[in-house]
């Protein structure tokens, strides 16, 4: 089925979704990883293995579409360690083994973040202890997976212009107890423990061209200049890209493209790391909603992928069956959210074709 024919049948989408969740998807859709690979770009999604138990169809979809994966929860601190000095790598190991067996790269996510901290970590942080706590965690976790992962999100969401700090850094427990050098120390420690991994600074709202987003971009460039001048091993920047339908006018514009160019000038590899579209403000009508979501994907990705430094696109889920947005930003009318490329039956939606079009239009990477 070509895109034109697919768009003509949008009115039948709701009927198609009445089939059972376990029904095997029958589609001629070209795997997104194949379209991406033709341009030497990686394509993937976040992953939790429990979804495969709930839907074998979803497992087939994931394997067909993805060549890179980010653990949705399994490598976050509170998933790994509930008690001081005790780590349970069982779920994370299973995910890494599954991906290795199926030739899927894994992005480690995430080592140093202000969120998802176990209660015991919060209780132990102080100016005299925080550096040791952070180093121990990096050495334990990055050391456990050393040589097995494609990359690490070393620091996550470290910027917050709303903090009123001149440097734009978030007033996180790490900043408050270690100081501004915690970012440098985290990258150096990770490089020492896992020298083969690509080391990424993952950040949200860098894609938004408004006052807050612009301030974040300025802070990011300033921080990179400071850290790179000191020889800190930062290899790339991750743009989360949790897109909102009510921000379509401030996404994918010229200033965003110029920002990507500034990152590229500094030698940064760029990754879209948590892409989805929140549809809470869009019409209830499925056809209209799907078209608007698809248009936002295409606008954002077409602009992003024009920059050759963008090496990968990772969505935060593949099927509408498994999306954090259902709980984070549900629709007020109670209708199911539709933020991803495939519907609850793992059938391609207009968003799939929008992503495919953007990949096909992207220039080939060297």
Secondary structure, DSSP 8 states (H G I E B T S, - for coil): --HHHHHHTGGGHHHHTTS-TTS--------HHHHHHTTT-EEEEEE-THHHHH-HHHHHHHHHH-SEEEESSTTSHHHH-SBTTB---HHHHHHHHHHHHTT-EEEEEEEEESSS--HHHHHH--TTTHHHHHHHHHHHHHHHTTTT-SEEEEEES-B-GGG--TT-B---HHHHHH-TTHHHHHHHHHHHH-TTSEEEEEESSTTB-SHHHHHHHHHHHHHHHHHHHTT----EEEE--EEEGGGGGGBS-HHHHHHHHHHHHTT-EEEEEEEEEE-TTS-S-HHHHHHHHHHHHHHHHHHHHTSTTEEEEEES-SBTTS-THHHHS--TT------SSB-TTS-B-HHHHHHHHHHHHS----
